[in-house]
């Protein structure tokens, strides 16, 4: 198998795996929201601290999804391994 083709195949597989992160992110965010709502319903007096903690957790979950999308875009459209391989082989 051509090494360039192998680089592209592995990059596409890694892009699919990193996009899986974007599929799982909404489920994690809904779990965070449900858990926070359950905690607020048990202790309404602590709703302020629970809500702020929930928003921090939602932001962290969302950045994970954004990083997965960013990694997949880099692997598909600006793969640094392809340019390294072509410069090493004298193709580009």
N, C-alpha and C positions, 0 to 999 in steps of 0.2 A: 504494500500500500504506500502511496505517495505520502511523504511526511507532511506536506501542506494540507492534504486531504484529511489526514489524521488530526492535525491541529484544528481544522474547521469542524470535524465531527465532535471532538471533545468539547470545543467551545459551544456548540449547539446543545450538547447534553447538559453542560454546566449552566447554560442560559435557561433551559427548561427547569432545572432544579432550583435556580434562584427565582424564577417566576412562580414556582410553587409557594414560595414565601408570600407572594402577593395574594395568592388564593387563600392561604391560611390566616392572613392578617385580619380580615373582617370577623372571623370566628373568634379570634383572640380578643378583639375589641368588644364584641358582644358579650363575651364571658366577663370581661372587666366591668362593663356597665351593669350586667345582671347582678354580679357580686356586690357592687357598690349600692345598687338599689335595695338589695336584701339587707345590707348592713344599715342603711339609712332607715329602712322600715323597722328594724329591731331597736335602733337607738337614734331617734330623730334629733336629739340634742347635739349629737356629734356630726350632723350633716355637713357642716362647713369643712371640717378637716377631711371627712370621707370624700367629699366632692373634689377638693383640691388634689387629694391623692389619686382619685380616679382620673382626673385630667392629666396628671403626670404620667400615669400608666398608659393612657390612651395615646399620648404624644410619643412615648417610647415605642409602643406597638406600631404606630404609623411610620415612624422613622425606619423601623425594620423593614416594612413593606417597601418604602421608597428606596432604601439601599438595595434591596433585591432587584427592583426594577432598574436601578442605575447600573448594577453589575451586569444584568442581562443585556442592556443596551450597549454597554461598552464591549461585551464579548461578541455581540452580533455585528456591530457597525464600526467599531474602532478597536479591533483586537490587536493589542500590542505584540502578540506572539507572531502574527503573520508578518508584520514589518520587520521584526527581528530575524525571522527565518529568511525572508527575501533578501535582506541586506547581507546576511551571512552567506547565502548561496550565490550572491552576485546577480540576483534576478531583477532587482529594482534599484 
